[in-house]
């Protein structure tokens, strides 16, 4: 999952070319404000919220070239995901360019767009500002409409943020998200150069790395996490790299009040599957996922002797993934 941004972009491009898409559509909102000098300032909602939450000095710098700012967003995600030498990972931007150009190829420039109420909870804007519709992606038609006037007013970083939002939101709608809160949280993480805790922070104590195993006969929700016992409180920590098909950008954990010992057994379809080593253990535990505003879910782990260890996620009491068997190995 190191290359999650490129994978998302690649999926977006293939979907555009194939003419396929989810059944709903989504928008890209912005904030238009009258500043102290009487000038109108235009920003994408994701950027505006990040600026309010973290301070503008914590965000990536603006280069004046929105392609270069798009590369910097990708570099920052690699940094947060713990990729070594992240500054040098993308030395050839052909893939990023190709995907941006593919999205640009379906843009229709318009003078006005109706406001779409798909933001969910968002920061309240002051009286000198108002919410505007900068872009709308029509999934069935595979058409991205952008208000030309607003686009021209955006600075380079906000243009990069808008395209990152549109690509990410398309992906999230395919995962049955009905508003843009999760998308905006991910984009804000990518946009923030400071204050975010990287995905792999403090995993030196990890003893296992676990992955959900794919049964090719069923839809698949992917998980990958490190499992370790906290040195001070003795509780079991799951620290996620990948959660419910989403590659993560910041440290995301769930804590369980039990110790663990495991053993692997060979399954003819799934390969090595992990079971509890302890006899007569019967644990079904649920914990909230913390540290990541984009993942507001609970995770349930079943640790029962004689059965494969499973993981499953829930949101507001409703399952968001299937119950998936795990394969773990020493880290």
Steps between C-alpha positions, in 0.01 A plus 500: 500500500799732477369642175142559608469838327615362169273200546202725562591713201546190288163361601343833419656507155394148409147578616489815292621319193263208553201727552410332829421660831293492816133589496532834680681825427695737719616855519804704584405785730690820558497801731489854364597770751527879495834574671597808705617679185170450323638228271320174429700190597403160358604171664394136476306392811762233583773766503290750696421242772865389523607864533255551788590173674879505469592855403614600153867476602452125555389441141709426194654800326354635177734476204291691245481187282205277583662194340803547727268545797331171402840328509563649844168362627613155385842545661338598830282189497808285444662675797198433722490136387861455608654456156876542524656771283150627424637816336663284232221244453340687212778603267287441194154652523361342182244297696376799697491711186316229310230471764451873541484540123246217479281682750551828316381331181149459645475855640221721374547867585176671608388840626290375791427185700216429745606449862512132600428421864745211537757643743362351820635673811739782420653810654259792526615790286483863625261765367757634253523160330265269317505143368528465122486209258831487314461160336254213457589151381215325317584133541262349246604743227868492603504877482669745737345845482708785643397862546758677282489829692564330834774279354685801363489663846653200679872503578719208391469299821122532511480375141708197596280446807184517288623228264621289791155540656316401181711187453477398865126571523435289193682214675306556824163499322589159362547400865143617573586834660207739467669826595847647468613501865730198465643636174569841650674344801734301275573801279570717804748240627677500163504880506651535846878511521505519882310362802392169341637181661629260231339160448802300621574710809624292796465153346841382625325290763281323245528122504260416218383651174156376395309517173143406417482206262306519177242241413468541126134394512393798711543878493813601687572767758872525563666551837864509600626576848780451750409320822695550821462514877541842656804497731335703776138386518527150350215561257501377141536774237399469136674771297356518150668560165186414307143514630187390315657539153659833590874561509557723802709817530519546879540283810179305557456254788256283692568371853387166645527375857650155441832328438551283195698205373439371150578213268467471120331216317488435128169553322485360143318810373633782716853387582626550856215590732558615858334335804526562875761277656327502837247230579154580635528866403173665399546872436281721283611857554400831342704820520469848355756601239687811616753750367349549155206733439436330165434161666214544746425132543529210741690180436408156636751220538403139578762297683349155553692174543468269202383778269689739277544849643266742322465875472194705403415871505181679603366852473205607715436134579481397134766271351710675235700191408467126496648290779848430363757241598852615577842383399774622737877472489782611725604859451 
